[in-house]
Amino acid sequence: MKLKILVLFSLILALFSCTQNIKPTRPSRAPSIRVLLGRISQKDSLTFKGAFRLRLEEAVYELGKHNPFFYLSPAGTGFKMYNPNRLFVFNTNDVVKISPVAENVSRFKFRNKWYKGKIILQVASDGAILLVNKVDLEEYLKSVVPGEMPSSKNGYQEALKAQAICARTYALNQMASRRGNDFDVYADFRDQVYGGLSQQSRLASQAVDATRGVVLEYNDSLAQVYFHSTCGGITESAGNVWGARRQHSYLPVQKDVLGDHFTCQTSPYFRWTRRFTFQQLDSLFRVKLHHPIIPNTVQDTLRLTCHVSIDQRTSSGRVASLSIACPDTTVVLRTYAIRHFFSTAGKGDLPSLLFTLKTPTDSVLVIRGGGYGHGVGMCQWGALNMSLQGFKYYDILVNQYFPGTYLKRIY
């Protein structure tokens, strides 16, 4: 009898301890994010596939089956939406919502890209029409992750998971900071590249599903996460790029190495070289700074009369300040303006600010550098290499690029 009582008591204790360890139920549904797809200042168009509903005060209209195509155009104090069969006219203060009847079937096309989710139309302060896509956050990430990182190799899976977590954390931060705005994120490099359904890939979608609801946190709050293509062997601190207000202990300057190799050395931008002749620099000076170079003599047009020098570097070795001293003027460039000054047709801006200068002759300037992007946070090529080497996504994030943070599933 005593044995039976003891066994029963043990079972009750075990059951009680199990119930005590059950975590509170989290919401199973992801939030929706509002993505600005475009600003329409002249006639543009929308195409619907599957059924959509436009709900107005006087009636509910079905779009898609019998009205699959509409033009959008600013009109006086508002805008209009029309085709040969229908004309809708809206005022400046109207917020027009077009909802899919079946989320998994209904699609719409805008500027040659197909999207899922709702459409929100409204007029901006300058009279342009804002076209916003309100879509499930996880669905949004399935188009963002392959737009931000190569997703063609099975060995990239852990890096893609890391990217999904970074992109999710970044998006939630933007949603919180822009809650009172007309949209949460831009669909381009100003936030994250969102290319719609055609940009999705199998591996990227699997990575998003595998990390559903997982974010990076620090001290019980969302971490401020950043990422870039290639760090060149050393990451940059957020404070060196955007000021002390955005500096965090988990975004430090640190060498990015695996054993005795740089983590991102397989990147095509790990090391790079740009060359500029005097004539090219003269052209850049005139076009970018709207100031012609005046040579001392006629002979000076044949050699480099401007002296380009690095004035200051950040703690990571990146250029913080650069001077261009010419016969009649001196210009000081800082941070991103340096990269933009040296942009050329076909090559764009300088890949990064991690570079050195050399003048092998009196008519040529050689810039040798490493990395691509601002260098803060996760190095994407480094993450890809770590994934190929067998590291898991939490190693990439917590142990390598965001030390001091931790992972948390919030839904």
N, C-alpha and C positions, 0 to 999 in steps of 0.2 A: 504493500500500500504506500509506504514511504517512498519507494522507488518511483511509483506512478506519479505521486505528487511532485517529486523532484523533477521528473521529465516534463510534466505539464508546466511547472514554474519556469523551467529553462526555455521552453517553447514560447511562453508569454514574453519573457525577457528578450528573446531573439526577435520576436515580432515587433516589440516596442522599439528596440534599437534600430531596426530596419526602417520603421516609419519615421523615426527621428532624423534619418539621413536623407530622406527624400527631399529634393530641392523644390522650391515653389515652382508652379507651372509657369512657363514663359509663353508669351503669345506665339502662336505657330505661324502667323502670317507676317510676311515682310511688309514694311511700309512702302508707300509709293513715292517716287521721286519725280520732280518736274524738270524736264530737260528742254532748254531753249534750242530748237532745231533751226530757227532762222528768223530774221527780221525782213519783212516784205514791204518794200517801198515802191514797187511797181508790180504790174500784173504777174502773178505766179499761179500755180495750180496744185490741186490735190486729186489723187486717184484712190478710190476705195475698192477693196476686194473683200467680199463677205458683207454682212449687214452692219450698219452703224445707225445710231439714232441721234437726231438733233431735236432736243426738247425746248420748245419755245412756249410763251404764255398762251398763244392761241391754239397750238397743236403740237403733236409729235410727228416729226418727219423721218422717214426711213431713207437712208442713203446707201448706195452700194449696188443693189440689184438692178434697179431701173435708172438710177442716177449715179453711175460710178465715177464721174469726172466733174470737177468744179474748178472754176477760176476764182482767185482771190485778188482783190484790188482795193487799195485805199480810195476813199470817196468822200471828199469834203470833210465833214466832222466825224467820220466813222469809216466804215469799209463795207464792201459788198462781196457776196459769194453767189456765183451764178453759173448756169449752163443754159443750153437752149430750152430746157424744160422748166427751170426754176430760177427765181431771183430772191435772194435774201439781203436785206439792207439793215445794217447795224449801226448804232450810235457809238460815240467815243467811249462812253462809260460801260458799254455792254461787255460782259464776259461770256463768250460763246463756248459751250462744251459739247463735243461730239463723242459719243461713247460707243464702243463695240458691243454688239449684241452677244457674240460668243468670243471670249478672250482668246481661245486657242485657234480660232478660225479667221476672225476678222483681221484685216491688214489695211494699212494705208501707205501710199507712196508720196513722198515729198522730195523734190530735187533728186530724182532717180534713185532714192533709197527707200526700202520698205521697212515699216515699223509696226510694232504691236502697241496696244494701249489706247488711252484717251487722247483727244486733241483739245487744247484750250486756245482760243483765239481772243485777242484783245488789242487795243490800240495803245502804243507807247506814247510818251510825252512829245516825241518829235513827229507823230503822225504815222509812223510805220506800224504794220501789223506784227505782233509777236505770235509766233506759232510754237506752242509748248506741247511736248509729249509727256503726259502723266502716265508712268509705267511702273510696274512692280520692280522694286530695287534689285531683286535677284535676276530678273529678266534683263534689266539694264546692264548689270555686271557681265552677263554672257556676251554682250556686244562690246563692252569696254575692255575686258581682259585681253582678247586677241588683238584689239587695236593698240594696246600698249606693249605687248610682248609677243615674240614669235611663239607659235603654238603648233608646230608641225611635227615635233618629235615626241615619242612616248617618254623619253628620258627627261623631258621638260616638266613633267606633271607636278613635281613638288614646287618648282619655281612658279608655276601657274597658280597653284594654291596660295602661295605667298602673295602673289600679285592680286589675287581675288580678295584676300583679307585687307591688303593695303587700300585697294580701290573701294571696298565697302566702308572701311573706316573713314577714308577721305570724304566719300559721298555723304555719310551721316554727319560729319562735321560741317560740311557745306549746307546741308539741309537745316541744321540748327542755326547757323549764322545768318542764313538768308530767309528765315521763316516768314518775314513780313514782305518779302520781295515777290515779284511776278513769277520768278522761277528759281530753282535751286542751283542748277549747274549749267554751264555752257556745254555744247556738244563737241568742242574742239580742244586744242591744246591749252586754252585758258583754264580748263578744269581737267577733264578726261575725254579722250577721243571715243565718241559714241557713234558707230557707223551703222546702226540698225541691224536687221536680220541677216543681211548678206555678209556682215563682218563676223558672224558667229562661227565657231569651230567646235568640233566634237570634244577635243581635249580641254579646251577652255571652259566649255559648258560643264564638263565633268568636274573640273576643279572648283567651279562656283558651287555646284551641288554638294560636293564633298565638304566644303567649308561653310555651308549655309549658316548665316547668322553670326559667324565668328568675326570678332574685331580685335584690334590691339588696344589695350588700356594701360594707363599709368595713374596710380593713386586714385583708383575708382572713377576715372573719367576717360573718355576717348583720347587716345594719343593723337598728336598732330603728326601725321605721316606724310612723307614725301618720297618720291622715287625718281630715278633718272636712268638714262641708257647705260652710261659707262663712267666709272669714277676715275679711271686712269691709275689706280693703285692706292688712292687715298681719298676718303670721303671729306666733305666740307661740313662745317657747322651751320645750322640754320641762322644763327646770329650774324655770321659773316656775310650772308647773302641778303637777309631781310631785316636785320637789325635785332637789337637785344630783346625786344618784345616777343619775338618768335623763337628765342633760344630755349632749348630744353636739354636736360642732361642726357637724354636718350638719343640726341642728334649730335654726337660729338665729331671732332676731327679724329680719324683713326685710320691706320693702315688697313687695307683690305687685302689680306693674304690668306692663302691656304698652304700650310707648310712653308716651302721656300719659293712659292710662286704667287704672283698677283692673281687674285680671284677672277678678274675680268680680262685677262690677257688674251683671251680668244676673240674678244670684240674687234671688229674692223676699225673701231675708233680708239683702241687702246693707245696707239701712237699714231700721230698724223703730222703732216708738214704742209705749210702754205708758203708760197713765194710771191713777192710783189716787186715789180720794177718801179723806178721813180715815176714813170708815166702813169702807172696804175695808181700809185699813192696820190699823185697830183689829181687824178680824176676822182678818187674817193674823197679827197679833201674838198674839192669843189662841189661835188654832188651831195655828200653827207653833211658837210659843215657849212656849205654855201659861202665858201671863202677860197678864192684862187691863190695859188702859191706864186709869189713874185720872186724870181731868181735874182741873185746879185749881179750876174753878168750873163751874156749870151751863152758862154761856155757852161754855166751852171745848169742849163736845161739838159745837159748830157749826163749829169751825175746826181746822186741823191743829196739834195740840199737840206732836206728836213731830217732832224735827229729824233728818232723814236726811242723812248727810254721808259723803263718800268720804275715807277716811283715807290710803290708800296705793294706788298704781298700780304695775303691773309695767313693765318696760322697753318693752313693746309698747303701753302705754297702757291695758291692761285693769285692771279694779278688783281689787285684792288684798285690801283690807280696807274694810269699810263699817260705820259706827256708826248705830244708831237710838237716839236719846236722847229719852226720854219723861219726864213729870213725876216719876215714882217709880222709874225704872230706866233703865239704858243697856245695850244689847246690842251686841256687836261680832261681825260675821259675816265669814267669810273664804272665798275661793275658791268652790267649788260651792254652799256653803250660801247664798250670796248669790242665786244663780240660783233655788234652790229656794224661798227665802223669798217671792219675788215671784211664785210660780206661782199661777195662778187656774184655775178650772174652765173648760174649753173652750180655753184658751190654753197651759196647761202652764207649765214653768219659763221664766225669761228666756232668750231665744235664746243670749246670750253675755254675757261680762263686759266687753265693749268698749262702754261707754255713759257718758253724762253725765246729771246730775240738774238739774231746774229746777222751781221752784214758782211758776207764773204767778199763782196766787191763794193765799190762806191756807187753802184747803181741797182743793187738788189737787197731787199730785206727778206730774211728767212725766219719764219715762225715755226718752231717745233713744239708740239704739244701732246697732251694725253687726255683722253676722256671725252665724253659727250654729255652736255647738260650741266646743271648747277652743282651736282655732286652731293646733294643732301639726301640722307636717308638710304633707301635700298638701291643698290646698283643692280640694274636688271640683268646685265650680262654676267655679273658676278653670281647672281641668284641662279641663272641658267646653268652656269658651270658647277655650282654647288649641287644642283639637282642631278646633273649628270654623274657627279662623284658619289651619289648615294645619300646626300644629306636630306633631311625632312624639312617641311615648310617651317616648323617651329624653330629648327636650328637656324634657318636662313633669317627669320625675323627676329627672334628673341636673343639668340646667341651671337649673331653676326652684325645686323644692321640697326637694331633698335634695343640696345642693352638697357635693361632695367624695366622694360615693358613686359606685359603678360597677355596671353590669349584668353578671351572670354566669349562664350556663346550667349548672345542677348536675345535671340528668338529661334 
